[in-house]
């Protein structure tokens, strides 16, 4: 896998430890140039994110992305190039502290797989990439979208 720098976002607060979490997220564009995002609606908040999530024990990072993407969007994907890596300190609304080490991949939508969707509080939405950058919860995800846009804008060698 390509070695990319991984900038760190968020601030590590003193006190309780942070749980280390390897994560994978996918950036998929439709024919109109919009990217797939998920709108997550819970009783205490609404937030936006790129589809993806935590790698489970015994799972490769790409397999985690395929599973998470299907659970959140009901879409089957093909994982493409790695476009960004990040690290981010987060404190969840319940106070749980996490240190996400995330990989962001360009992905291609293969087909709808509604039987794979498991997270009812996640809604697939297509957003203009700049609008998505403003809406996503994490600074790391916004940075990854910018890295993806920049890579797509470069002329071929």
Phi and psi in degrees as a GROMACS rama.xvg file:
@    title "Ramachandran Plot"
@    xaxis  label "Phi"
@    yaxis  label "Psi"
@TYPE xy
-60.652  137.062  UNK-2
-90.5254  115.832  UNK-3
-121.045  150.276  UNK-4
-63.38  151.602  UNK-5
-126.06  92.6964  UNK-6
-64.8167  153.913  UNK-7
-106.128  134.251  UNK-8
-118.991  158.387  UNK-9
81.0303  179.165  UNK-10
-128.76  132.42  UNK-11
-78.8318  116.851  UNK-12
-88.7849  146.881  UNK-13
-69.8338  161.426  UNK-14
110.068  -130.453  UNK-15
-56.3834  148.802  UNK-16
-73.6243  163.009  UNK-17
-102.047  137.113  UNK-18
-80.5386  125.174  UNK-19
-77.7644  130.97  UNK-20
-134.1  113.933  UNK-21
-76.4034  131.007  UNK-22
-133.24  157.93  UNK-23
-136.568  137.793  UNK-24
-132.538  151.989  UNK-25
-119.424  144.04  UNK-26
-117.245  113.374  UNK-27
-119.988  135.327  UNK-28
-110.597  143.665  UNK-29
-93.2552  -178.071  UNK-30
-64.7822  -18.2795  UNK-31
-91.9271  2.56887  UNK-32
84.1952  3.98266  UNK-33
-82.4614  154.452  UNK-34
-111.562  151.115  UNK-35
-74.1285  129.546  UNK-36
-132.254  166.104  UNK-37
-119.343  134.505  UNK-38
-98.2549  119.882  UNK-39
-106.417  118.176  UNK-40
-114.325  116.347  UNK-41
-123.987  164.618  UNK-42
-56.7956  -33.5642  UNK-43
-99.0047  -6.71678  UNK-44
-167.014  163.82  UNK-45
-126.712  132.938  UNK-46
-143.299  163.841  UNK-47
-118.08  148.13  UNK-48
-155.682  166.78  UNK-49
-80.2033  147.7  UNK-50
-64.1627  138.21  UNK-51
146.251  -172.873  UNK-52
169.903  -154.82  UNK-53
-77.8117  139.989  UNK-54
-77.9978  129.15  UNK-55
-89.3337  160.191  UNK-56
-57.0796  132.505  UNK-57
83.3712  1.12516  UNK-58
-104.59  141.449  UNK-59
-75.4575  161.806  UNK-60
-64.5132  -37.2866  UNK-61
-69.8278  -39.3667  UNK-62
-64.1888  -38.03  UNK-63
-61.1656  -42.3754  UNK-64
-64.1645  -44.2254  UNK-65
-59.8955  -45.6293  UNK-66
-63.9593  -50.6532  UNK-67
-62.0707  -41.7243  UNK-68
-59.8129  -45.1042  UNK-69
-64.8926  -43.3931  UNK-70
-62.7446  -36.6554  UNK-71
-88.8824  -29.3444  UNK-72
-120.541  -19.1306  UNK-73
74.7867  23.724  UNK-74
-118.384  141.271  UNK-75
-93.9079  140.526  UNK-76
-129.99  161.979  UNK-77
-112.598  127.088  UNK-78
-81.784  128.71  UNK-79
-105.512  -139.9  UNK-80
-70.6072  144.559  UNK-81
-71.5956  127.223  UNK-82
-111.131  -20.8337  UNK-83
-164.556  154.746  UNK-84
-130.927  145.027  UNK-85
-143.93  166.203  UNK-86
-128.727  141.074  UNK-87
-149.369  131.404  UNK-88
-86.7712  128.963  UNK-89
-133.13  147.592  UNK-90
-122.198  117.102  UNK-91
-72.1434  162.412  UNK-92
-55.0249  -28.0612  UNK-93
-84.7893  2.35673  UNK-94
92.7289  -6.83562  UNK-95
-64.0821  131.128  UNK-96
-100.755  132.327  UNK-97
-133.043  144.516  UNK-98
-117.891  98.0145  UNK-99
-84.5209  129.618  UNK-100
-109.73  102.745  UNK-101
-110.768  144.472  UNK-102
-115.119  134.478  UNK-103
-116.246  124.245  UNK-104
-117.384  146.516  UNK-105
-74.7367  136.113  UNK-106
-129.644  156.259  UNK-107
-115.78  129.747  UNK-108
-73.6689  127.94  UNK-109
-97.1074  -49.2359  UNK-110
-168.372  164.274  UNK-111
-76.6186  141.033  UNK-112
-139.276  68.6075  UNK-113
-56.9569  -25.6326  UNK-114
-67.365  -20.023  UNK-115
-84.8813  -16.9819  UNK-116
-70.8571  121.629  UNK-117
-119.422  -12.7643  UNK-118
-109.56  98.3018  UNK-119
-67.1126  -20.9732  UNK-120
-87.4395  4.20291  UNK-121
-107.273  126.857  UNK-122
-118.416  127.5  UNK-123
-72.593  127.342  UNK-124
-134.83  147.211  UNK-125
-107.3  124.762  UNK-126
-127.255  149.866  UNK-127
-57.2062  136.917  UNK-128
-55.3995  -37.3269  UNK-129
-68.6695  -40.0742  UNK-130
-64.647  -40.2136  UNK-131
-61.1217  -41.7449  UNK-132
-57.5155  -38.6333  UNK-133
-73.9491  -29.1529  UNK-134
-90.4055  -31.2604  UNK-135
-60.4409  145.18  UNK-136
-64.1479  -44.4632  UNK-137
-97.0457  137.501  UNK-138
-60.405  -33.413  UNK-139
-62.0472  -42.733  UNK-140
-66.4856  -40.4042  UNK-141
-61.5407  -41.791  UNK-142
-64.1956  -40.9246  UNK-143
-64.07  -39.1076  UNK-144
-61.8209  -42.136  UNK-145
-62.8117  -41.2984  UNK-146
-63.8323  -39.6357  UNK-147
-63.9802  -45.8515  UNK-148
-60.8987  -43.3664  UNK-149
-63.8265  -42.421  UNK-150
-64.6582  -36.0603  UNK-151
-73.3365  -23.4461  UNK-152
-85.1695  -14.9209  UNK-153
-71.4498  137.516  UNK-154
-69.8298  150.226  UNK-155
-68.1527  146.45  UNK-156
